[in-house]
Each structure stands twice: as structure tokens, then as C-alpha cells.
Amino acid sequence: MCGIIGYVGERVAQPILLDGLQRLEYRGYDSCGIVTYLDQKKSLSVRKLPGKVKDLEKLLKSKPLSGSCGIGHCRWATHGAPNQANAHPHLDCKSEIALVHNGIIENHSQLKKDLIREGHVFLSQTDTEVIVHLIEKFYRGVPLEEAVKKAAALLDGSFAIAVISKKEPGKLIGARRGSPLVIGVGREENFLASDIPALLDFAKDAIFLEDDEIAVLTGRNAKIIDFSGKPVKRQPVHITWDISQAQKQGYPHFMLKEINEQPKVLEDILGQRIKQGSRRIAFEELKIPQAKLAAAKNIIIVACGTAYHAGLCGKYILEEVCPLPVSVDVSSEFRYRNPLVNRGDLVISISQSGETADTLAAVREAKFKGAITLTICNVLGSTLVRESDGVIYTHAGPEIGVASTKAFTAQLAVLYVFALYLGQLKKTLAVDKLNKLLNQLAAIPRMQVDILKKQNAIKVTAHKHHHFGSFLFLGRNINYPMALEGALKLKEISYIPAEGYAAGEMKHGPIALIDEYRAVVCIAPESKVYEKMVSNIQEIRSRRGIIIAIATSGDEKIKDLTHEVIYIPRMEEFLSPLLTAIPLQLLAYYVAVKRGCDVDQPRNLAKSVTVE
Ligand code: AGP
């Protein structure tokens, strides 16, 4: 996945493009570049390199670019290594057109062969370069948007592109299919970006492009046409996020800031969704008729990565409250499995970005099979939101750290509240149980604060164990998905091999791994399976395993059996993931920082995987 930024207006483009790339860098950071139209020379001038935006900034200090129209890109390599030639922007043969791209052109090889045969000269190994040469081929006596339209018609795969040409200075073109692109509407200026954080400094209104649409922007005008050339009318959406939410605010990393934001996020979700006094649960934006939700006989959850782990918790949550059969699938499996989906089944997709390619494809497959599709999503107007029958926003604010933290617990919170809502619709939730759960949920933000207050102790534990070559995470019942999530958090930011397992599976294989060289994190809060977890801990201890336990405050017994204990406040097992998540996130964070890893931009990863 990559980040795209574009500007056209009265101001000098360079600082605006750089600022936008800094806010987009979590989408891809192995190379970057910008291009502007130089009015005096009547030419396009490019600055690009393998490396981060700060390296590009340094280059531009010595070789600045003027011009009030330009585009920029930060890359997560899919075709061609991260090097100078493969960095975007890419130019046509005559350096009259410049283009940046997010997505994958599936038929780029054949197109490239045809274009080379027609005399085009390629300078990179990217699929992207094919697009700019195609536009060049059609850009004869027609406006740039017309040439873009003709080129797009030949492309298979996904793309969000921004294009400028020296033949039409002051015009910025955007086009998309399958990858996000949003217009930022300014005063006497307009912007293009892959997502909202890049616009926060400049525009308060955004227009989301839909698939097969082209944006034609000048400083004074923003119009949209579809790929048939028909004008499209779409109202701007007011951007509610403010810029401070997309800044570190004194924290060393976005990830630590976002871990510490969780109590406030949870409080906001509970406050927005549960009407004080009446305690009525409401989801204003959920456009699915209540009768349809109540009539659903099956729930299928599809998601990827951390969102998938939230979905696994969702199975325990929904089956406990509703109760009806809930299956959970990773999107990339669901979409190719020819899944059994009945008309009227409720398919819930969970996604922070709303742009994850596999989850999008899974939802399209579910819709094709007649399911009702609901997405739990964090990004206003994202593709998943626009393609689902209904949405419940997590309202966690922009999550910049690549490793998902506050968005994850926000997904859990929405799943709890939605389960209560659905249980009421299906009349399977007694009032006293509803009130008890609402009271317990209301107490959780304070409990999260209590855990965060002790994060230095967790830091000490992390530092003592950061040298281990591998970790095993064990949990049972609703904390089994938390073991998977704890392992993912650790491995994706510290690069330490880490595995999450159902503790009951220990004897079926993983116990062979146990020795004094492996750290085992056991999630063992007070629960109906606590004694089973203690047995697991004793089995590990007898094989000299090093044990870090997450346990309920006051549990002295577990202290005698383990090397380290991270305590969490006493809470019903059913709601404990909202608490166990925090020590798992902090443990991963402090181990990774101690190992000198780039916590916010881990190697090889990107914030949202908008390609397969
Ligand atoms: C989580 O820490 C990872 N960054 C990744 O697994 C992520 O959860 C996954 O790619 C799904 O992203 P989404 O929630 O935007 O769909």
C-alpha cells in the first residue's frame, strides 16, 4: 500500500506535498518523491529517492522545487525493489506527464510489452510506469482527463493515481479503482490524498472518489466524471478529526500515544452509543433495518490481522449474548473458499482502514451470496463503508502506528455494545443482565487507566525479557484470541518469532518448545478456566520455561509460580479482553523499543494492505 498526495492552487506546492507525505508515511515508507510543474521553465521537475520522507526533505533543502501544482508519493514496494528508478513519480517518454500510483496493475506485463513494441522506453521495474506511458499514448489533442480515462479502461487490478502534465499546467487529475482517493476542498486550492490524515492541515471538507471515477481539479474548481465521461455530483463530507489527533503530542511514538488513548476512546464509544438515563443503545449511522438484524440466523465475521482477532473475540461475545451461531474467517480465506452464506445471514466485516483488499473482496462475495453486510470501521467514507449495507464507526480517531492498538479495543467495544443491541432486538437479553454488563462496561475505562499508570513496571518486565529469541502466548476461552493478538503485536514490531496458542493445546505439541530459552506469556485472569491456566503454568515451570503472567490484582498464588506477573483489575472474564489487551500491547511496545526497532513503521509492513 502506498500514499498519494496532490496539490493545485496559489501556494508553493513543495511544503504542502512534504507535509502530506509525512502524514501518509505510515502507508508505505521504503521510498518517496515529489514532482512539481515549474512555471518559469514550463517543465516538470522530480525529486525522488529510496528512503524516508525526512531524507527527501533533506534533498529538497539543497534542491528545492518551485511551482504551485504537484504530486507526491510514499511507497510500499510491490513490483521492483525500493530504489531510485522504482520510486514514484514516474514520467512518460517526453517528460510531459508525471504520475503516482497506489495499487497493483495485474496486466502490466502485457501492457508493457505492447508499449515497448510501440517504442516507449521504460526506466523502472514497476507496474506503475505502464500507466503513465498509456496516458502518453492517448494524450493527443485531448484533455488530460480524457487520456487518463482511455488508459484506465485498459487497466486490470487496483489503482489510485494522481497525474499532472506540463501541457496543462494548473490541472491535477485523480482516478481510482479499488484503492482509496479523497479530494480535499480548499479555498482557491484543491488537494488529492490517499486518506484523511494527509488533508488535516489544509482542508476541512473532503469528497471521496468512488471506483471508476476521475477528479479534475484546478485551484478554483473540483469536478468529478465517471469513466464514461458522465459528470458526478457528490457533496463534500466535513472532516471531524483535528490535526492534533494525527500528531504525537509529546509521546516518543504514535503507538504509545494510541495505547494511552484507549480509555478516552472507550469512554467516547460508550458515551456515544449508550444514551444516558434511558440506557438505550443506538447506532445512528447503522442503516440496516432492525427487523433484518433480528431475523439473521447466522453471523459471519470476516477480517484480517488484528481485526480478525477482534472478530474471534466477537464470536465469544455474540454467542454469549444473542445467542446465535457465529463463524469467523480471515478474509483472504473466506473470499476463495466458496463460503456457505445464506440469504439474510449477517456478515460483519471488521477493519480499521476500511480499505483492506481481502476484506473488501470478502464483503463483495458475501453480498453476491445475498448476505446483509455490516462493517465495523474507523475511517469515514472508506470503501468498505460505502460498499456495506451498514456501518458502525469505531470513532477511535486516526490510528497512525502501523501496529493496531486503540482501533482494536475500539472494535472490541463496538462488538460488546452491538451484541447488547442485537440481544435486545432478538429478545434474548434479560434486562438485569443488560444492566449488569452496562455497569461493568462503564467501569472499564478507569480500569484501563489503572493499568496504564503501571506501565513502567511493564517496561521493566519487557526490558528483562527483550533478548529472548522467541515467545509463546497462551490463553483460554475469550482470552485465546488475545494470545493470538499478543503474539502478533510482538512479532510485527520487534520481529521476534512469537506464536499465540489456545493453552489447552499445549500438550498437543507446543509443550515440546518449552525450555529456559523461551518466554511464555500466560493470560490468566480470574475466570472459569483459571485453574486450567494454572495447570498449564505448572507444566511450563516444570520444564524451566520463563513465564510472564497477566493475572487479576491480588492473585498471590500465581506470583509463586511465575517469573513476572502483570496485574489487571478484577473484571468478569467476559469483558477481560478490554483489559488484557493493554499489557500485551505495552509488552510488545517496550520490547521493540528496547531492541531498537522502528515501532511506528516496522519493516515490510504497511498500515493498510490495499493490495492482495
Ligand atoms: C495490526 O497490528 C496489523 N497492522 C494488521 O494486521 C492489520 O490489523 C490488518 O492489516 C487489518 O487492517 P484493517 O483493520 O485496516 O483492515
Residues whose N, C-alpha, C, O or C-beta is under 5 A from the ligand:
A	BS01	AGP	C304 G305 T306 A307 I350 S351 Q352 S353 G354 T356 V402 A403 S404 A606 K607 S608 V609
